[in-house]
Amino acid sequence: MDKDKSQMNHHGLLHHEKGPDDSAQQHVSRLPDQESLDQKADMDALEARLFAMAKSRC
């Protein structure tokens, strides 16, 4: 029982160190929220521009 548990923990640790998903997740969590807010603002501006272009064509 204890042996299985330690193996599982060891595997989890290895996955945490080597897994691409984990490192990407850590990288994202370290980024400031401002960056995601800026991206959202960019997307909103882009949508507004596209909407204005489509509207002007009608």
MOMOPE-V142145 format. One line per field, one symbol per residue. phi: phi as a letter, one per 40 degrees, with the letter a starting at -180 (. if undefined). A space follows every 50 residues. Layout:
phi = ???
//
This chain:
phi = .ccccccccccccccccccccccccccccccccdcccccccccccccccc cccccccc
//
